[in-house]
Amino acid sequence: MGVLGAQERIYYSRQVTDTNIMSNNYSKHITLTSHPSGNQNPVDIEWGAKTATERGPVVATPAGSDLRNSIGSYSGSYSVYRALAIAAGKLDPLHKPDLTNTAPAIQFGPFEQWTDPAKIVSIDPWGHMVGQVFSDHIANGTDVRPTIAVTRARLSVPEMVSGINGVSLVPDGVVLMETGEVNVIKIAIEPVWYLPGIADRFGTDEHSLRRSLFEQTGGMFSELVTRPDLKVFLPPIGGITAYVFGEISAITDPARKLSCRVHDECNGSDVFGSDICTCRPYLVHGIEDAIETAQSGGAGLIVYNRKEGRALGEVTKFLVYNARKRQTGGDTAENYFERTECVAGVQDMRFQELMPDVLNWLGITRIDRFVSMSNMKYDAILEQGIEIGERIPIPEDLIPPDARVEMDAKKAAGYFTEGEVPTESDLTETHGRGLEEY
Ligand SMILES: [Zn+2]
């Protein structure tokens, strides 16, 4: 459409609005978030308040409501699909979810971390209890939606069933069934960011954070810069799934052991078994440790973060694979991080600062067995005042040959190992498969 003048912009807005009134259930006007109408009456919200009632609900109903107290929209990136459903005439834009029978399958909390504004800054700690604690707002017609859901599941992990991966667990009929299936509680969490708290975690100021978020999303969320009174942002990024093995009460009981792996998504390995990294074997080892700990009276926890390819995305990740394998001398541990930096500008964009929020939300104060070698994750958890007992590295025999490059490079860069830290010259010796060798 090119660059629009003010008159054209108004005309275009009217055209769209008129069409939508005919085909959909829209209100008459498009409210530009960059030009608030002046009728804004956001529902009160006080992050970290002592009770849910005092805190108030996160109201991120789609644009146009004067009651909104948050930037962005419910369901994060999936709001785009919701937009398609409405544009296609399949969904009423005024639809509000019927929350009957959707309450958490398991009750836990509230924990004291829920009411500490600095302990949890990227999750709504009341997000799974919206239907209960904000029922009066909902009854009054305010569109308040859960950002967390808690349910039960039974997992079938092929490595558990077949005994490959060296797994030798004994079924107990409670956590691990005779069939090899595993009983778990699973929790889906969408991000809800309290912007002043996020800025603090990253050692920046709220203004700089807001401007950066505004610009790097292509100006998608103008309220980041026009509405400093709105402190909560629902970013269009992937969320978290937490899998709990054993009794959830064991997680917060200091007398019972907790095994925990915090795993960042790697679809190629996790789901498809790609052998260039250790993600799936280490994840399965974490599940195995979680089951064993639960079977011995404790609990296990797997936190699965949707931060594909070190939060760079799969396109960048696959570009890096090609660059690694095509470089002079082939894919070596020596140049592992450098290749990522050449393409992405950084070695890693995950920044673990927000990761401990889910641990705080679950009321965790100590992890007895931390199934991760990442020093960044370890440091971030300690920084939040959560203790860590043992660190459990991936067993050597679970590392696929082509993943040696990654593993050696990470160990040399400071990842936890009980063995030798590779030297500079060791790193030049570790080679991966070339692109012609597939
Ligand atoms: Zn991976």
Residues whose N, C-alpha, C, O or C-beta is under 5 A from the ligand:
A	BS01	ZN	C266 S269 C277 T278 C279
